[in-house]
Amino acid sequence: MPLTLRRAALLLFGALYLPLVIAADGQPTHEFFLDNGLKVIVREDHRAPVVVSQLWYKVGSSYESPGQTGLSHALEHMMFKGSRKLDAGEASRILRELGAEENAFTSDDYTAYYQVLARDRLAVAFELEADRLASLKLPADEFAREIEVIKEERRLRTDDKPSALAYERFKAMAYPASGYHTPTIGWMADLERMTVEELRAWYQTWYTPNNATLVVVGDVTPEEVRTLAERYFGPIEQRPLPAAKRPLELDEPGERRLTLHVKTQLPSLIMAFNVPGLATAEENPRQIHALRLISALLDGGYSARLPEQLERGEELVTSASAWYNAYPRGDSLFIVSASPNVQKGRTLEDVEAGIWRQLEALKQSAPSAEELERVRAQVIAGLVYERDSITQQATTIGQLETVGLSWRLMDEELAALEAVTPDDIQQAARTYFTRSRMSVAHVLPEESRDE
């Protein structure tokens, strides 16, 4: 690399580094506990008179057991169906009239509820959230209607969507030992037989202050948040919690393969490797950040290896992607997917071989310092843009805390990414990209079933 380009790359990296450091230093973050065990984290961001309030519960589909899947997601729906003070939908109406934004989401590891509103209306958000934490009604007639909505959601988003259906089946195979094989929305057979009594028991088990984290980011001070939290959440009594073990996977489950025929016009390939996440990689967290950078190295824009070499170079695929979640509660997957260039006569077997060539290249030769710096700069740029949003800041804090990590990692991850070397990239590839960790799905059009 010419010296002028090397200096330009370093200047770019420095330009990206500085804003994240300033953001971390300029946004004091505070944490405290209420007497009932509720953890509260406040991050100051005084750029606008706006605040985001999020309440995170440590429960999701990975906590569920066979035969009772979909409970966490169904309970999320029912949290909007009335409490001691308000009937179904009234809380949402109040927030709309205040110009607030609200929503909720469920995943493998957590369920979260949020409001974005003017800073002087934070007390309203707290009062509404505390009320449904303390006194959710769960009326049987509302449940009977809502479970039909959830079943229709499953049909639209999964059963009638070939790519989502294929990934659901693939995920069930790729996680043989942990609760991550369970779809968040639940299996249809379990939705059909779910009862409101099961949902009430789930609510009473997991929805307690000592299993929740309240995250507030925006134009607030820790003192005013503490006062409001103690007023609205403080009187709610805590309850004993069952043990919740991390969803750990077999290190090397063995090679697994699946052929799926779905309503799609073109074939595709999904390949994944069982790998740890940051919460389970206690001995070598640097390899986790190396996997994050490998994902960007393979699929980080126009000049990344998959589009440059497999798509434009070999004309082997029409699209290819790689992704990795470093922040689950348990172990994770490193996933690569691609669609063959059928106009060039390429097959799924050709694509699989091409992906393996890319992974073997990472094992055989460490990336150059220049390539790694380019990729690192892209990842950091993404973090900088994300952190400009108070909602994204709150979501990052809530996710980290709820999976058993610390919010402090969001202010430390730049240094962690910067510490990754080319040798770390090579070592991570050698450790994790093995056939004994691999799951592969060949997704084919239905008409090819009998060919």
BELTA-V662558 format. One record per residue. PHI is phi as a letter, one per 20 degrees, with the letter a starting at -180 (none if undefined). D_CENTER is the distance of its C-alpha to the mean C-alpha in whole Angstrom. Layout:
PHI D_CENTER
PHI D_CENTER
This chain:
none 37
g 39
g 40
f 39
f 36
f 35
f 35
f 34
f 30
f 31
f 32
f 28
f 26
f 28
f 28
f 24
f 24
f 26
f 25
f 22
f 24
f 26
f 23
f 22
f 26
e 26
c 24
g 25
c 22
c 24
c 23
b 25
d 25
e 27
f 30
e 28
n 25
f 23
e 21
c 21
c 20
c 22
d 21
e 24
b 24
e 27
f 27
b 27
f 28
c 25
b 22
d 19
d 19
c 16
d 16
d 13
d 15
e 14
a 14
a 12
f 13
f 13
e 16
e 18
d 21
g 22
n 24
c 22
e 19
n 17
f 19
f 16
f 15
f 19
f 19
g 17
f 19
f 22
f 21
d 23
d 26
o 28
b 29
g 32
e 33
c 32
e 32
g 29
n 28
f 30
f 27
f 25
f 29
f 30
f 26
f 27
f 31
e 30
m 28
e 24
d 21
b 19
a 16
b 14
b 11
c 10
c 7
g 8
d 9
b 10
c 11
c 12
c 15
b 16
c 19
d 20
b 24
f 27
g 27
e 31
d 29
g 26
g 29
f 28
f 24
f 25
f 28
f 26
f 23
f 25
f 27
f 25
f 24
e 27
b 29
f 27
e 29
l 28
f 31
f 32
f 33
f 29
f 27
g 30
f 29
f 25
f 25
f 26
f 24
f 21
f 23
f 23
f 20
f 19
f 22
f 21
e 18
c 18
f 22
d 23
c 21
g 21
f 18
f 16
f 19
f 19
f 15
f 15
f 19
f 18
f 15
f 17
e 19
f 17
d 16
f 20
d 20
d 17
f 15
f 12
f 15
e 15
f 14
f 12
f 15
n 17
f 20
g 23
f 26
f 24
f 23
f 27
d 28
f 26
d 28
f 28
f 29
f 26
f 24
f 26
f 26
f 22
f 22
f 25
f 24
d 20
e 21
b 23
g 23
f 23
d 19
c 18
c 17
e 18
d 17
c 19
c 20
q 22
e 26
c 27
d 28
f 27
f 31
f 30
f 27
f 28
f 31
f 29
f 27
f 30
f 32
e 29
e 27
g 30
f 32
f 29
f 30
e 28
c 28
f 27
d 24
f 24
f 22
c 19
f 19
f 16
f 15
e 17
d 18
f 21
f 21
c 23
f 23
n 26
f 25
c 24
c 25
b 25
d 26
d 25
d 28
c 26
f 27
c 26
e 29
c 28
f 27
b 23
c 22
c 19
c 19
b 17
c 17
f 16
c 16
f 15
d 12
f 13
f 13
d 16
d 17
f 20
f 23
b 21
f 18
f 20
f 19
f 15
f 16
f 18
f 16
f 14
f 17
f 18
g 15
f 17
f 20
f 20
b 18
d 19
o 21
g 25
e 26
f 23
f 25
f 23
f 25
f 28
e 29
e 28
e 28
e 31
f 32
e 33
l 32
e 30
c 27
e 27
a 23
b 21
b 17
c 15
b 11
b 10
e 7
e 9
c 7
e 7
f 10
c 12
f 13
c 11
c 12
d 13
d 14
c 17
c 18
a 21
d 24
f 28
e 30
f 33
f 35
e 36
m 36
e 33
d 32
f 28
f 30
f 31
f 27
g 26
f 29
f 28
f 25
f 26
f 29
f 26
f 24
f 28
f 29
f 26
f 28
f 31
c 31
f 29
f 28
f 30
f 30
f 30
f 27
f 25
f 26
f 25
f 21
f 21
f 22
f 20
f 17
f 18
g 19
f 16
f 15
f 18
f 18
g 14
f 16
f 19
e 17
f 17
f 15
f 12
g 14
f 14
f 10
f 10
f 12
f 11
f 8
g 10
f 13
f 11
e 10
n 14
d 14
d 16
g 15
f 18
f 16
f 15
e 18
d 19
f 17
f 19
f 22
f 20
f 19
f 23
f 24
f 23
d 26
g 27
f 28
f 24
f 23
f 26
f 25
f 22
f 23
f 26
f 24
d 21
e 22
c 24
f 26
f 25
d 22
e 21
c 20
c 22
c 22
d 25
d 24
c 28
f 29
g 31
f 34
e 34
g 34
e 38
f 38
